[in-house]
Amino acid sequence: MAQARPKITDELKSLSNTKWEHIIDNYIKSETDRKIAKMYYLNGLPQADIGAELGYSRSAIKRRLPKILNIIEKNTKNEP
């Protein structure tokens, strides 16, 4: 079954991978959420694969992604 990806704004789509990593590393406090963000947004891994790698269910990863994306979106505006 296909998994819906959280909507990424055009502003975020235009960010370089370096900028994504900077924002993830500096604004996402949870180490687990940083790993999820990098695996999902930078490496494009499916939610199920991330869950298997980190020891979580796919649904747990799916629930965490909107919070992670919200942090990234909010802090993109704080970056030069």
PDB file with one MODEL, atoms N, CA, C and O in Angstrom:
MODEL        1
ATOM      1  N   MET A   1       0.841  -1.163   0.000  1.00  0.00           N
ATOM      2  CA  MET A   1       0.000   0.000   0.000  1.00  0.00           C
ATOM      3  C   MET A   1       0.894   1.238   0.000  1.00  0.00           C
ATOM      4  O   MET A   1       1.886   1.294   0.728  1.00  0.00           O
ATOM      5  N   ALA A   2       0.541   2.226  -0.816  1.00  0.00           N
ATOM      6  CA  ALA A   2       1.306   3.463  -0.899  1.00  0.00           C
ATOM      7  C   ALA A   2       1.118   4.281   0.365  1.00  0.00           C
ATOM      8  O   ALA A   2       0.046   4.286   0.971  1.00  0.00           O
ATOM      9  N   GLN A   3       2.174   4.967   0.747  1.00  0.00           N
ATOM     10  CA  GLN A   3       2.138   5.785   1.950  1.00  0.00           C
ATOM     11  C   GLN A   3       2.157   7.251   1.547  1.00  0.00           C
ATOM     12  O   GLN A   3       2.953   7.662   0.703  1.00  0.00           O
ATOM     13  N   ALA A   4       1.288   8.024   2.145  1.00  0.00           N
ATOM     14  CA  ALA A   4       1.242   9.452   1.853  1.00  0.00           C
ATOM     15  C   ALA A   4       2.429  10.141   2.509  1.00  0.00           C
ATOM     16  O   ALA A   4       2.751   9.889   3.670  1.00  0.00           O
ATOM     17  N   ARG A   5       3.070  11.013   1.744  1.00  0.00           N
ATOM     18  CA  ARG A   5       4.179  11.790   2.273  1.00  0.00           C
ATOM     19  C   ARG A   5       3.642  13.122   2.759  1.00  0.00           C
ATOM     20  O   ARG A   5       2.779  13.712   2.108  1.00  0.00           O
ATOM     21  N   PRO A   6       4.140  13.612   3.899  1.00  0.00           N
ATOM     22  CA  PRO A   6       3.705  14.938   4.353  1.00  0.00           C
ATOM     23  C   PRO A   6       4.003  15.987   3.282  1.00  0.00           C
ATOM     24  O   PRO A   6       5.019  15.910   2.591  1.00  0.00           O
ATOM     25  N   LYS A   7       3.121  16.953   3.156  1.00  0.00           N
ATOM     26  CA  LYS A   7       3.273  18.012   2.157  1.00  0.00           C
ATOM     27  C   LYS A   7       4.467  18.884   2.494  1.00  0.00           C
ATOM     28  O   LYS A   7       4.584  19.393   3.609  1.00  0.00           O
ATOM     29  N   ILE A   8       5.345  19.050   1.530  1.00  0.00           N
ATOM     30  CA  ILE A   8       6.511  19.901   1.696  1.00  0.00           C
ATOM     31  C   ILE A   8       6.293  21.154   0.860  1.00  0.00           C
ATOM     32  O   ILE A   8       5.973  21.076  -0.326  1.00  0.00           O
ATOM     33  N   THR A   9       6.470  22.310   1.493  1.00  0.00           N
ATOM     34  CA  THR A   9       6.252  23.580   0.805  1.00  0.00           C
ATOM     35  C   THR A   9       7.312  23.794  -0.272  1.00  0.00           C
ATOM     36  O   THR A   9       8.370  23.165  -0.254  1.00  0.00           O
ATOM     37  N   ASP A  10       7.012  24.691  -1.207  1.00  0.00           N
ATOM     38  CA  ASP A  10       7.976  25.024  -2.254  1.00  0.00           C
ATOM     39  C   ASP A  10       9.256  25.584  -1.658  1.00  0.00           C
ATOM     40  O   ASP A  10      10.349  25.334  -2.165  1.00  0.00           O
ATOM     41  N   GLU A  11       9.111  26.344  -0.575  1.00  0.00           N
ATOM     42  CA  GLU A  11      10.284  26.912   0.089  1.00  0.00           C
ATOM     43  C   GLU A  11      11.220  25.805   0.578  1.00  0.00           C
ATOM     44  O   GLU A  11      12.437  25.899   0.422  1.00  0.00           O
ATOM     45  N   LEU A  12      10.644  24.760   1.169  1.00  0.00           N
ATOM     46  CA  LEU A  12      11.466  23.651   1.649  1.00  0.00           C
ATOM     47  C   LEU A  12      12.044  22.847   0.495  1.00  0.00           C
ATOM     48  O   LEU A  12      13.177  22.372   0.573  1.00  0.00           O
ATOM     49  N   LYS A  13      11.279  22.694  -0.566  1.00  0.00           N
ATOM     50  CA  LYS A  13      11.769  21.954  -1.728  1.00  0.00           C
ATOM     51  C   LYS A  13      13.012  22.607  -2.316  1.00  0.00           C
ATOM     52  O   LYS A  13      13.862  21.928  -2.892  1.00  0.00           O
ATOM     53  N   SER A  14      13.118  23.928  -2.171  1.00  0.00           N
ATOM     54  CA  SER A  14      14.248  24.643  -2.770  1.00  0.00           C
ATOM     55  C   SER A  14      15.512  24.613  -1.896  1.00  0.00           C
ATOM     56  O   SER A  14      16.572  25.058  -2.336  1.00  0.00           O
ATOM     57  N   LEU A  15      15.410  24.095  -0.672  1.00  0.00           N
ATOM     58  CA  LEU A  15      16.581  24.043   0.205  1.00  0.00           C
ATOM     59  C   LEU A  15      17.564  22.967  -0.243  1.00  0.00           C
ATOM     60  O   LEU A  15      17.167  21.901  -0.715  1.00  0.00           O
ATOM     61  N   SER A  16      18.828  23.258  -0.091  1.00  0.00           N
ATOM     62  CA  SER A  16      19.861  22.267  -0.384  1.00  0.00           C
ATOM     63  C   SER A  16      19.887  21.218   0.722  1.00  0.00           C
ATOM     64  O   SER A  16      19.387  21.452   1.822  1.00  0.00           O
ATOM     65  N   ASN A  17      20.468  20.074   0.425  1.00  0.00           N
ATOM     66  CA  ASN A  17      20.600  19.031   1.451  1.00  0.00           C
ATOM     67  C   ASN A  17      21.429  19.531   2.629  1.00  0.00           C
ATOM     68  O   ASN A  17      21.175  19.155   3.774  1.00  0.00           O
ATOM     69  N   THR A  18      22.416  20.374   2.352  1.00  0.00           N
ATOM     70  CA  THR A  18      23.241  20.938   3.414  1.00  0.00           C
ATOM     71  C   THR A  18      22.395  21.780   4.363  1.00  0.00           C
ATOM     72  O   THR A  18      22.558  21.699   5.581  1.00  0.00           O
ATOM     73  N   LYS A  19      21.501  22.581   3.814  1.00  0.00           N
ATOM     74  CA  LYS A  19      20.627  23.428   4.624  1.00  0.00           C
ATOM     75  C   LYS A  19      19.657  22.561   5.425  1.00  0.00           C
ATOM     76  O   LYS A  19      19.416  22.830   6.602  1.00  0.00           O
ATOM     77  N   TRP A  20      19.098  21.520   4.798  1.00  0.00           N
ATOM     78  CA  TRP A  20      18.217  20.588   5.510  1.00  0.00           C
ATOM     79  C   TRP A  20      18.963  20.002   6.712  1.00  0.00           C
ATOM     80  O   TRP A  20      18.445  19.994   7.829  1.00  0.00           O
ATOM     81  N   GLU A  21      20.174  19.516   6.474  1.00  0.00           N
ATOM     82  CA  GLU A  21      20.947  18.906   7.559  1.00  0.00           C
ATOM     83  C   GLU A  21      21.210  19.907   8.680  1.00  0.00           C
ATOM     84  O   GLU A  21      21.098  19.569   9.858  1.00  0.00           O
ATOM     85  N   HIS A  22      21.559  21.132   8.314  1.00  0.00           N
ATOM     86  CA  HIS A  22      21.818  22.171   9.308  1.00  0.00           C
ATOM     87  C   HIS A  22      20.581  22.403  10.181  1.00  0.00           C
ATOM     88  O   HIS A  22      20.683  22.457  11.407  1.00  0.00           O
ATOM     89  N   ILE A  23      19.431  22.538   9.554  1.00  0.00           N
ATOM     90  CA  ILE A  23      18.194  22.792  10.299  1.00  0.00           C
ATOM     91  C   ILE A  23      17.844  21.590  11.175  1.00  0.00           C
ATOM     92  O   ILE A  23      17.489  21.753  12.342  1.00  0.00           O
ATOM     93  N   ILE A  24      17.944  20.397  10.619  1.00  0.00           N
ATOM     94  CA  ILE A  24      17.651  19.184  11.395  1.00  0.00           C
ATOM     95  C   ILE A  24      18.578  19.080  12.601  1.00  0.00           C
ATOM     96  O   ILE A  24      18.124  18.840  13.720  1.00  0.00           O
ATOM     97  N   ASP A  25      19.871  19.260  12.373  1.00  0.00           N
ATOM     98  CA  ASP A  25      20.858  19.109  13.452  1.00  0.00           C
ATOM     99  C   ASP A  25      20.722  20.176  14.537  1.00  0.00           C
ATOM    100  O   ASP A  25      21.001  19.912  15.707  1.00  0.00           O
ATOM    101  N   ASN A  26      20.296  21.379  14.154  1.00  0.00           N
ATOM    102  CA  ASN A  26      20.272  22.484  15.104  1.00  0.00           C
ATOM    103  C   ASN A  26      18.931  22.726  15.788  1.00  0.00           C
ATOM    104  O   ASN A  26      18.892  23.354  16.846  1.00  0.00           O
ATOM    105  N   TYR A  27      17.848  22.251  15.220  1.00  0.00           N
ATOM    106  CA  TYR A  27      16.539  22.584  15.770  1.00  0.00           C
ATOM    107  C   TYR A  27      15.714  21.393  16.244  1.00  0.00           C
ATOM    108  O   TYR A  27      14.753  21.576  16.991  1.00  0.00           O
ATOM    109  N   ILE A  28      16.061  20.196  15.837  1.00  0.00           N
ATOM    110  CA  ILE A  28      15.315  19.016  16.286  1.00  0.00           C
ATOM    111  C   ILE A  28      16.076  18.426  17.470  1.00  0.00           C
ATOM    112  O   ILE A  28      17.192  17.927  17.324  1.00  0.00           O
ATOM    113  N   LYS A  29      15.454  18.492  18.634  1.00  0.00           N
ATOM    114  CA  LYS A  29      16.144  18.119  19.879  1.00  0.00           C
ATOM    115  C   LYS A  29      16.324  16.614  20.042  1.00  0.00           C
ATOM    116  O   LYS A  29      17.371  16.166  20.510  1.00  0.00           O
ATOM    117  N   SER A  30      15.335  15.841  19.669  1.00  0.00           N
ATOM    118  CA  SER A  30      15.387  14.395  19.849  1.00  0.00           C
ATOM    119  C   SER A  30      16.319  13.746  18.815  1.00  0.00           C
ATOM    120  O   SER A  30      16.194  13.965  17.610  1.00  0.00           O
ATOM    121  N   GLU A  31      17.248  12.948  19.326  1.00  0.00           N
ATOM    122  CA  GLU A  31      18.158  12.236  18.425  1.00  0.00           C
ATOM    123  C   GLU A  31      17.377  11.308  17.486  1.00  0.00           C
ATOM    124  O   GLU A  31      17.695  11.201  16.302  1.00  0.00           O
ATOM    125  N   THR A  32      16.368  10.651  18.021  1.00  0.00           N
ATOM    126  CA  THR A  32      15.545   9.763  17.195  1.00  0.00           C
ATOM    127  C   THR A  32      14.852  10.548  16.088  1.00  0.00           C
ATOM    128  O   THR A  32      14.830  10.109  14.938  1.00  0.00           O
ATOM    129  N   ASP A  33      14.290  11.701  16.424  1.00  0.00           N
ATOM    130  CA  ASP A  33      13.615  12.516  15.408  1.00  0.00           C
ATOM    131  C   ASP A  33      14.595  13.041  14.367  1.00  0.00           C
ATOM    132  O   ASP A  33      14.241  13.167  13.195  1.00  0.00           O
ATOM    133  N   ARG A  34      15.819  13.348  14.779  1.00  0.00           N
ATOM    134  CA  ARG A  34      16.837  13.761  13.799  1.00  0.00           C
ATOM    135  C   ARG A  34      17.128  12.625  12.833  1.00  0.00           C
ATOM    136  O   ARG A  34      17.242  12.845  11.628  1.00  0.00           O
ATOM    137  N   LYS A  35      17.248  11.408  13.358  1.00  0.00           N
ATOM    138  CA  LYS A  35      17.496  10.245  12.498  1.00  0.00           C
ATOM    139  C   LYS A  35      16.327  10.041  11.533  1.00  0.00           C
ATOM    140  O   LYS A  35      16.525   9.812  10.339  1.00  0.00           O
ATOM    141  N   ILE A  36      15.113  10.128  12.065  1.00  0.00           N
ATOM    142  CA  ILE A  36      13.919   9.957  11.222  1.00  0.00           C
ATOM    143  C   ILE A  36      13.910  11.011  10.118  1.00  0.00           C
ATOM    144  O   ILE A  36      13.679  10.688   8.953  1.00  0.00           O
ATOM    145  N   ALA A  37      14.161  12.271  10.482  1.00  0.00           N
ATOM    146  CA  ALA A  37      14.142  13.360   9.507  1.00  0.00           C
ATOM    147  C   ALA A  37      15.156  13.125   8.396  1.00  0.00           C
ATOM    148  O   ALA A  37      14.840  13.295   7.219  1.00  0.00           O
ATOM    149  N   LYS A  38      16.350  12.743   8.759  1.00  0.00           N
ATOM    150  CA  LYS A  38      17.393  12.525   7.753  1.00  0.00           C
ATOM    151  C   LYS A  38      17.070  11.335   6.861  1.00  0.00           C
ATOM    152  O   LYS A  38      17.242  11.393   5.643  1.00  0.00           O
ATOM    153  N   MET A  39      16.601  10.258   7.476  1.00  0.00           N
ATOM    154  CA  MET A  39      16.287   9.065   6.692  1.00  0.00           C
ATOM    155  C   MET A  39      15.127   9.322   5.735  1.00  0.00           C
ATOM    156  O   MET A  39      15.129   8.846   4.600  1.00  0.00           O
ATOM    157  N   TYR A  40      14.145  10.072   6.202  1.00  0.00           N
ATOM    158  CA  TYR A  40      12.934  10.287   5.413  1.00  0.00           C
ATOM    159  C   TYR A  40      13.101  11.412   4.400  1.00  0.00           C
ATOM    160  O   TYR A  40      12.848  11.221   3.211  1.00  0.00           O
ATOM    161  N   TYR A  41      13.527  12.588   4.870  1.00  0.00           N
ATOM    162  CA  TYR A  41      13.572  13.751   3.995  1.00  0.00           C
ATOM    163  C   TYR A  41      14.834  13.839   3.153  1.00  0.00           C
ATOM    164  O   TYR A  41      14.783  14.340   2.030  1.00  0.00           O
ATOM    165  N   LEU A  42      15.954  13.368   3.660  1.00  0.00           N
ATOM    166  CA  LEU A  42      17.193  13.455   2.885  1.00  0.00           C
ATOM    167  C   LEU A  42      17.474  12.195   2.078  1.00  0.00           C
ATOM    168  O   LEU A  42      17.948  12.267   0.944  1.00  0.00           O
ATOM    169  N   ASN A  43      17.177  11.035   2.670  1.00  0.00           N
ATOM    170  CA  ASN A  43      17.478   9.777   1.983  1.00  0.00           C
ATOM    171  C   ASN A  43      16.280   9.175   1.275  1.00  0.00           C
ATOM    172  O   ASN A  43      16.429   8.249   0.478  1.00  0.00           O
ATOM    173  N   GLY A  44      15.083   9.695   1.560  1.00  0.00           N
ATOM    174  CA  GLY A  44      13.881   9.223   0.872  1.00  0.00           C
ATOM    175  C   GLY A  44      13.450   7.811   1.237  1.00  0.00           C
ATOM    176  O   GLY A  44      12.771   7.149   0.452  1.00  0.00           O
ATOM    177  N   LEU A  45      13.835   7.346   2.414  1.00  0.00           N
ATOM    178  CA  LEU A  45      13.448   5.990   2.814  1.00  0.00           C
ATOM    179  C   LEU A  45      11.970   5.935   3.179  1.00  0.00           C
ATOM    180  O   LEU A  45      11.429   6.901   3.716  1.00  0.00           O
ATOM    181  N   PRO A  46      11.315   4.817   2.894  1.00  0.00           N
ATOM    182  CA  PRO A  46       9.913   4.651   3.284  1.00  0.00           C
ATOM    183  C   PRO A  46       9.769   4.569   4.807  1.00  0.00           C
ATOM    184  O   PRO A  46      10.690   4.163   5.516  1.00  0.00           O
ATOM    185  N   GLN A  47       8.604   4.961   5.280  1.00  0.00           N
ATOM    186  CA  GLN A  47       8.324   4.954   6.709  1.00  0.00           C
ATOM    187  C   GLN A  47       8.537   3.572   7.322  1.00  0.00           C
ATOM    188  O   GLN A  47       9.086   3.460   8.417  1.00  0.00           O
ATOM    189  N   ALA A  48       8.116   2.542   6.640  1.00  0.00           N
ATOM    190  CA  ALA A  48       8.260   1.174   7.165  1.00  0.00           C
ATOM    191  C   ALA A  48       9.733   0.806   7.340  1.00  0.00           C
ATOM    192  O   ALA A  48      10.098   0.167   8.327  1.00  0.00           O
ATOM    193  N   ASP A  49      10.575   1.200   6.396  1.00  0.00           N
ATOM    194  CA  ASP A  49      12.005   0.896   6.489  1.00  0.00           C
ATOM    195  C   ASP A  49      12.654   1.652   7.647  1.00  0.00           C
ATOM    196  O   ASP A  49      13.500   1.110   8.359  1.00  0.00           O
ATOM    197  N   ILE A  50      12.250   2.908   7.827  1.00  0.00           N
ATOM    198  CA  ILE A  50      12.781   3.703   8.938  1.00  0.00           C
ATOM    199  C   ILE A  50      12.382   3.054  10.261  1.00  0.00           C
ATOM    200  O   ILE A  50      13.206   2.905  11.163  1.00  0.00           O
ATOM    201  N   GLY A  51      11.116   2.673  10.365  1.00  0.00           N
ATOM    202  CA  GLY A  51      10.640   2.018  11.576  1.00  0.00           C
ATOM    203  C   GLY A  51      11.407   0.745  11.875  1.00  0.00           C
ATOM    204  O   GLY A  51      11.795   0.497  13.017  1.00  0.00           O
ATOM    205  N   ALA A  52      11.626  -0.063  10.842  1.00  0.00           N
ATOM    206  CA  ALA A  52      12.362  -1.319  11.037  1.00  0.00           C
ATOM    207  C   ALA A  52      13.795  -1.044  11.484  1.00  0.00           C
ATOM    208  O   ALA A  52      14.317  -1.740  12.354  1.00  0.00           O
ATOM    209  N   GLU A  53      14.419  -0.054  10.907  1.00  0.00           N
ATOM    210  CA  GLU A  53      15.799   0.306  11.249  1.00  0.00           C
ATOM    211  C   GLU A  53      15.919   0.813  12.694  1.00  0.00           C
ATOM    212  O   GLU A  53      16.879   0.500  13.398  1.00  0.00           O
ATOM    213  N   LEU A  54      14.935   1.593  13.112  1.00  0.00           N
ATOM    214  CA  LEU A  54      15.009   2.231  14.433  1.00  0.00           C
ATOM    215  C   LEU A  54      14.224   1.497  15.527  1.00  0.00           C
ATOM    216  O   LEU A  54      14.265   1.891  16.693  1.00  0.00           O
ATOM    217  N   GLY A  55      13.515   0.438  15.151  1.00  0.00           N
ATOM    218  CA  GLY A  55      12.775  -0.341  16.140  1.00  0.00           C
ATOM    219  C   GLY A  55      11.410   0.228  16.491  1.00  0.00           C
ATOM    220  O   GLY A  55      10.926   0.045  17.608  1.00  0.00           O
ATOM    221  N   TYR A  56      10.779   0.927  15.530  1.00  0.00           N
ATOM    222  CA  TYR A  56       9.445   1.504  15.717  1.00  0.00           C
ATOM    223  C   TYR A  56       8.517   0.953  14.642  1.00  0.00           C
ATOM    224  O   TYR A  56       8.972   0.443  13.618  1.00  0.00           O
ATOM    225  N   SER A  57       7.231   1.058  14.880  1.00  0.00           N
ATOM    226  CA  SER A  57       6.265   0.678  13.844  1.00  0.00           C
ATOM    227  C   SER A  57       6.200   1.779  12.793  1.00  0.00           C
ATOM    228  O   SER A  57       6.606   2.914  13.044  1.00  0.00           O
ATOM    229  N   ARG A  58       5.691   1.440  11.625  1.00  0.00           N
ATOM    230  CA  ARG A  58       5.512   2.430  10.564  1.00  0.00           C
ATOM    231  C   ARG A  58       4.577   3.528  11.039  1.00  0.00           C
ATOM    232  O   ARG A  58       4.793   4.702  10.740  1.00  0.00           O
ATOM    233  N   SER A  59       3.548   3.158  11.773  1.00  0.00           N
ATOM    234  CA  SER A  59       2.585   4.156  12.238  1.00  0.00           C
ATOM    235  C   SER A  59       3.221   5.118  13.247  1.00  0.00           C
ATOM    236  O   SER A  59       2.844   6.288  13.297  1.00  0.00           O
ATOM    237  N   ALA A  60       4.165   4.651  14.040  1.00  0.00           N
ATOM    238  CA  ALA A  60       4.866   5.542  14.973  1.00  0.00           C
ATOM    239  C   ALA A  60       5.694   6.569  14.207  1.00  0.00           C
ATOM    240  O   ALA A  60       5.750   7.741  14.581  1.00  0.00           O
ATOM    241  N   ILE A  61       6.326   6.122  13.147  1.00  0.00           N
ATOM    242  CA  ILE A  61       7.107   7.047  12.308  1.00  0.00           C
ATOM    243  C   ILE A  61       6.164   8.047  11.649  1.00  0.00           C
ATOM    244  O   ILE A  61       6.446   9.244  11.612  1.00  0.00           O
ATOM    245  N   LYS A  62       5.053   7.553  11.135  1.00  0.00           N
ATOM    246  CA  LYS A  62       4.069   8.422  10.475  1.00  0.00           C
ATOM    247  C   LYS A  62       3.557   9.502  11.434  1.00  0.00           C
ATOM    248  O   LYS A  62       3.368  10.648  11.029  1.00  0.00           O
ATOM    249  N   ARG A  63       3.336   9.149  12.680  1.00  0.00           N
ATOM    250  CA  ARG A  63       2.851  10.121  13.672  1.00  0.00           C
ATOM    251  C   ARG A  63       3.904  11.176  14.005  1.00  0.00           C
ATOM    252  O   ARG A  63       3.563  12.319  14.309  1.00  0.00           O
ATOM    253  N   ARG A  64       5.159  10.805  13.951  1.00  0.00           N
ATOM    254  CA  ARG A  64       6.231  11.741  14.317  1.00  0.00           C
ATOM    255  C   ARG A  64       6.549  12.723  13.191  1.00  0.00           C
ATOM    256  O   ARG A  64       6.976  13.846  13.459  1.00  0.00           O
ATOM    257  N   LEU A  65       6.350  12.322  11.952  1.00  0.00           N
ATOM    258  CA  LEU A  65       6.758  13.150  10.820  1.00  0.00           C
ATOM    259  C   LEU A  65       6.114  14.534  10.769  1.00  0.00           C
ATOM    260  O   LEU A  65       6.823  15.499  10.484  1.00  0.00           O
ATOM    261  N   PRO A  66       4.818  14.690  11.027  1.00  0.00           N
ATOM    262  CA  PRO A  66       4.248  16.050  10.985  1.00  0.00           C
ATOM    263  C   PRO A  66       4.876  16.996  12.006  1.00  0.00           C
ATOM    264  O   PRO A  66       5.088  18.171  11.704  1.00  0.00           O
ATOM    265  N   LYS A  67       5.178  16.502  13.213  1.00  0.00           N
ATOM    266  CA  LYS A  67       5.846  17.336  14.225  1.00  0.00           C
ATOM    267  C   LYS A  67       7.238  17.737  13.747  1.00  0.00           C
ATOM    268  O   LYS A  67       7.651  18.888  13.892  1.00  0.00           O
ATOM    269  N   ILE A  68       7.943  16.784  13.184  1.00  0.00           N
ATOM    270  CA  ILE A  68       9.291  17.042  12.679  1.00  0.00           C
ATOM    271  C   ILE A  68       9.239  18.086  11.565  1.00  0.00           C
ATOM    272  O   ILE A  68      10.025  19.034  11.552  1.00  0.00           O
ATOM    273  N   LEU A  69       8.310  17.903  10.638  1.00  0.00           N
ATOM    274  CA  LEU A  69       8.191  18.848   9.520  1.00  0.00           C
ATOM    275  C   LEU A  69       7.813  20.231  10.024  1.00  0.00           C
ATOM    276  O   LEU A  69       8.304  21.234   9.505  1.00  0.00           O
ATOM    277  N   ASN A  70       6.957  20.298  11.016  1.00  0.00           N
ATOM    278  CA  ASN A  70       6.565  21.587  11.586  1.00  0.00           C
ATOM    279  C   ASN A  70       7.777  22.324  12.161  1.00  0.00           C
ATOM    280  O   ASN A  70       7.921  23.530  11.961  1.00  0.00           O
ATOM    281  N   ILE A  71       8.632  21.617  12.861  1.00  0.00           N
ATOM    282  CA  ILE A  71       9.854  22.212  13.419  1.00  0.00           C
ATOM    283  C   ILE A  71      10.745  22.722  12.292  1.00  0.00           C
ATOM    284  O   ILE A  71      11.284  23.827  12.367  1.00  0.00           O
ATOM    285  N   ILE A  72      10.895  21.918  11.259  1.00  0.00           N
ATOM    286  CA  ILE A  72      11.740  22.312  10.126  1.00  0.00           C
ATOM    287  C   ILE A  72      11.171  23.558   9.451  1.00  0.00           C
ATOM    288  O   ILE A  72      11.906  24.505   9.170  1.00  0.00           O
ATOM    289  N   GLU A  73       9.863  23.557   9.191  1.00  0.00           N
ATOM    290  CA  GLU A  73       9.242  24.706   8.530  1.00  0.00           C
ATOM    291  C   GLU A  73       9.388  25.978   9.371  1.00  0.00           C
ATOM    292  O   GLU A  73       9.733  27.038   8.850  1.00  0.00           O
ATOM    293  N   LYS A  74       9.127  25.862  10.651  1.00  0.00           N
ATOM    294  CA  LYS A  74       9.185  27.029  11.532  1.00  0.00           C
ATOM    295  C   LYS A  74      10.598  27.607  11.577  1.00  0.00           C
ATOM    296  O   LYS A  74      10.769  28.826  11.574  1.00  0.00           O
ATOM    297  N   ASN A  75      11.597  26.752  11.620  1.00  0.00           N
ATOM    298  CA  ASN A  75      12.960  27.208  11.776  1.00  0.00           C
ATOM    299  C   ASN A  75      13.648  27.553  10.472  1.00  0.00           C
ATOM    300  O   ASN A  75      14.718  28.162  10.485  1.00  0.00           O
ATOM    301  N   THR A  76      13.067  27.182   9.354  1.00  0.00           N
ATOM    302  CA  THR A  76      13.599  27.605   8.066  1.00  0.00           C
ATOM    303  C   THR A  76      13.522  29.116   7.970  1.00  0.00           C
ATOM    304  O   THR A  76      14.404  29.750   7.393  1.00  0.00           O
ATOM    305  N   LYS A  77      12.474  29.695   8.532  1.00  0.00           N
ATOM    306  CA  LYS A  77      12.279  31.133   8.500  1.00  0.00           C
ATOM    307  C   LYS A  77      13.301  31.865   9.366  1.00  0.00           C
ATOM    308  O   LYS A  77      13.553  33.050   9.150  1.00  0.00           O
ATOM    309  N   ASN A  78      13.893  31.176  10.344  1.00  0.00           N
ATOM    310  CA  ASN A  78      14.892  31.775  11.222  1.00  0.00           C
ATOM    311  C   ASN A  78      16.303  31.738  10.633  1.00  0.00           C
ATOM    312  O   ASN A  78      17.220  32.361  11.168  1.00  0.00           O
ATOM    313  N   GLU A  79      16.467  31.028   9.561  1.00  0.00           N
ATOM    314  CA  GLU A  79      17.784  30.862   8.963  1.00  0.00           C
ATOM    315  C   GLU A  79      18.017  31.865   7.838  1.00  0.00           C
ATOM    316  O   GLU A  79      17.095  32.191   7.091  1.00  0.00           O
ATOM    317  N   PRO A  80      19.251  32.353   7.720  1.00  0.00           N
ATOM    318  CA  PRO A  80      19.561  33.284   6.624  1.00  0.00           C
ATOM    319  C   PRO A  80      19.550  32.612   5.273  1.00  0.00           C
ATOM    320  O   PRO A  80      19.791  33.264   4.257  1.00  0.00           O
TER     321      PRO A  80
ENDMDL
END
